[in-house]
Amino acid sequence: MSSSPRMSSETLRILGVMLEDPMAWHYGLGLSDEAKIASGTIYPMLARLEKAGWLESKWEEQGQGQSDVPRPRRRLYRLTGHGERAALPELEEIARVAGRVRRKRLARGSARERLA
């Protein structure tokens, strides 16, 4: 079990969605939609996060669609305690960087307006 998976912007978006309700189980396509990530790329990311111990997964009980027609079972994922504790600082750091960039751009924009 590796302790720190690669933190791409897509991985951070997945973690952000999952941190909204850390105890909730999510299925891949639902996460893909919420995090605005292509469905073909989310599953390798989920596998890396699970291998690192940040997520746990299970197969759902035999599922029913919105009608009475059975549908295939889905793989469900949720943050582990370790994943929740590790993900929060990652997202906080990116928020600090974004805030610093935003402040510098606003200051630079104000300076440009004075020069114009």
N, C-alpha and C positions, 0 to 999 in steps of 0.2 A: 504494500500500500504506500504510494507516494503521498507526500503531504501537501504539495502545492501544484495544482494543475495550471496549465498556461492560461493566462487571463486575457483573452481577446475581448473586444467590445461585445461580441455576441454572447460569450460566456458571462460577462457582467450583466447583460440584459436578462439572461436566464435566471441568474442568481437574484437579481432585483425582483423579478416576478415571484420567485419562490419565497423570498424574504417577506413579502406582503402578508403571507400566512404560512409561517415555517412548518407548522404541523400538518398542513394540507397535502394530500396526495394529488399529483398532476400527471396527466398523460402527455406523451410527446407532442402530438399534433396540437393540443390545447396550449402547451407552452410555446410551441412554434408560432401560433397565432398571436398570443399575448405579447411575446417578446419581439415580434416582427422579424423572425428568422426563417429562412427557407427550410421546409420540412426535411430535405435531404441532408442538411448539415446539423440538425439538432441532435440526432441520435448518436453520432460520434462524440459530441460534446457531453451528452448525458453519460455515455460510457466512461469517458475520462474522469468526470466528476465522481462517478460511482467508484471507479477503480482507486481514486485518491481518498475515498472514504468520506467525501462531502455529501453524497447522496446514498439513499438506500432505495431498492426497488422491489416490486412484487407484481405478480399477475393479479388482475382484478378477478373477482368472482365472475362466473359466466354472465356476460352483460346482455342487457336488453336495450335496444335502440329506443327512440322516442315512440315508436309504435311497438307492437307486440312481437315484431320480427327479431329473432336473436341475431346478434352481431358477434364478430370475433372478440375474444378477450383482449384487453389492452394492458400494456406494461405501465405501471404507475411508479412515479418517483416522488420522493420528498427529501428535504434536507435532513441530515443527521445533526445531532448536537454539535459535533465537530465542524460540520459544514456551515452551520449557522454562525458559530463563533469565528470561523475563518473568513466567511464571505463578508461579514459586516465591515471589517477594517479595509478590505479591498474596495468596497463600494464607497466608503468614507474617504479613502485616499483619492479616488477618481473624482469625487465631488469637490474635494479641496483643490485639486489641480484645475478642474473646470472653473471654479470660483475665482482662482487666481488669474487664469487666462481672461475671464470675463472682465475682471476689474482692470487689468492692464489694457485690454482693448478699449474699454470705456474711457480710461484716462488718455489713451493715445488719440481716441476720437475727439475728445474735448480739446486736446492740444491742436489737432488738425483744424478744428472749427475756428480756433483763435487765429491761426495762421492764414486762413482763407479770407 
